[in-house]
Amino acid sequence: MIQSAFILAAVLSLAACGEKPQTSSAAKRDTPAFQGTSNPYNAPGWTAGDKTSWEQQLKTRIQNSQNEYNRVN
């Protein structure tokens, strides 16, 4: 009787360890990032659909805000 209770407890505790499948996603992944969105909070100077403008904005963002050497000076 005690063994079956332990087995039942082990089975129930291991059943909770299963991972649910992640099939749905809110993000749309079939368009390149530089194509843009209808978001009103886009960076100024960036033209949606222009790949060179997108790359320039990334370079500017990296140099101005994510480069610790430039931020300290």
N, C-alpha and C positions, 0 to 999 in steps of 0.2 A: 504494500500500500504506500509506504513512504517512498519507495523507488519510483513508483509511477507518478507520484506527486512531483518529485525532482525532475523526472523526464518531461512531464507536462510543463513545468516552469521553464526548463531549458528550451523547449520547443517554442513556447510563447515569447520568451525573451529574444530568441534568434529571429523570430518572424518579424520583429520590429526593426531589424537591421537592413531590410530590403530597401533598395533605392528605386524611387519612382522614375519612369522614363520622362525625359524632358523633350517632348516632341514639338511643342508650340513655342514660338518666339515672337515677341513684339517687333523686333528689329528686322528691317527688310535688307537682306544681304545681296541682292542681285544687281545693285547699281554701284558704281565706283563712288568713293567718298567725295570727289571733287564735283560730282554732278549736283550736289547741294540738296537742300530741303526747302520747305516753305516756312522755315523758322524765322521769326523777325529779329532774332538775336545773333545774326551772323556777324562776323568780324567786318569792320569797315574796310573797304578797299578790295574785298574779295568778290569776284563775279562768279555766280553759280554756273557751272559747266565749263569753266576755263581752267584747264589743268595747270598751266604755268602760273596763273594767279593763285591757285591753291597751294602749289609748291612754294611760292614766294611768301605766302602767309605763314606756312609752317616754319620756314627758315627764320622769319622775323620773330615768331613766337618763341622759338628755341633760343635765339640770341638775346632777346629782351627779357624774357621771364623765366627761362629754365636753365640759364647758364649762370652758375654760382660765381664765376670769376667776374662777370659783368655786373652782377647784383651787389657785390661787396664794394666795388669801386665807386 
